[in-house]
Amino acid sequence: LYYRGPDAGGNLTNVARPATIVRRDLLDRIAGGDTDVYLCGYSRGAAIVISTAAILGDHGIRVTAMFLFDAVDR
């Protein structure tokens, strides 16, 4: 799945907040635990990847790897 990240002002363009994305699009797909989860993001998208991984961890879902390119501190 691909989502366009926030603009320079922090406004989300074509993407919901990370928690909404996780609940809406990811949990049902990976709930069985037999799927490797890889997350990738650039700049503000990398910061969102970090948040998303934390949310998945709270649901007991292991992230296999994160690929963060020029992550910003949000």
C-alpha positions as CSV (number, residue, x, y, z in Angstrom):
1,L,0.0,0.0,0.0
2,Y,1.2,3.5,-0.7
3,Y,0.0,6.7,0.9
4,R,1.1,10.3,0.0
5,G,2.5,12.0,3.1
6,P,1.8,15.3,4.7
7,D,2.8,18.6,3.1
8,A,5.5,21.0,4.5
9,G,2.9,22.5,6.9
10,G,2.1,19.2,8.4
11,N,-1.3,19.0,6.7
12,L,-2.2,15.5,5.6
13,T,-3.0,15.4,1.9
14,N,-4.1,12.0,0.7
15,V,-3.5,10.1,3.8
16,A,-5.3,9.5,7.1
17,R,-3.5,9.6,10.4
18,P,-1.3,6.6,11.1
19,A,-3.6,5.1,13.7
20,T,-6.5,5.3,11.2
21,I,-4.4,3.7,8.4
22,V,-3.4,0.9,10.7
23,R,-6.9,0.1,11.8
24,R,-8.5,0.6,8.4
25,D,-6.0,-1.0,6.0
26,L,-3.4,-3.0,7.9
27,L,-4.7,-4.9,10.9
28,D,-7.1,-7.2,9.1
29,R,-4.5,-8.0,6.4
30,I,-1.8,-8.9,8.9
31,A,-3.7,-10.1,12.0
32,G,-2.9,-13.8,11.3
33,G,0.7,-13.2,12.0
34,D,1.9,-15.2,9.0
35,T,2.8,-12.1,6.9
36,D,6.1,-10.2,7.2
37,V,5.6,-6.5,7.7
38,Y,8.0,-4.0,6.0
39,L,7.5,-0.3,6.4
40,C,9.2,2.4,4.3
41,G,9.1,6.1,4.4
42,Y,11.0,9.3,3.3
43,S,11.2,12.5,5.3
44,R,7.9,13.1,7.1
45,G,6.7,9.7,5.8
46,A,9.6,8.1,7.7
47,A,8.4,9.8,10.9
48,I,4.9,8.3,10.2
49,V,6.5,4.9,9.7
50,I,8.0,5.1,13.2
51,S,4.6,6.0,14.6
52,T,2.9,3.2,12.6
53,A,5.4,0.6,13.9
54,A,4.7,1.7,17.5
55,I,0.9,1.3,16.9
56,L,1.5,-2.2,15.3
57,G,3.6,-3.1,18.3
58,D,0.8,-2.1,20.7
59,H,-1.4,-4.6,18.8
60,G,1.3,-7.4,19.2
61,I,2.3,-7.2,15.5
62,R,6.0,-7.5,14.8
63,V,7.5,-5.3,12.1
64,T,10.1,-7.2,10.2
65,A,12.0,-4.1,9.0
66,M,11.7,-0.4,8.6
67,F,13.4,1.5,5.8
68,L,13.7,5.2,6.8
69,F,15.1,7.7,4.5
70,D,16.0,11.2,5.9
71,A,13.5,10.8,8.7
72,V,12.5,14.1,10.4
73,D,11.9,14.5,14.1
74,R,8.1,15.3,14.4
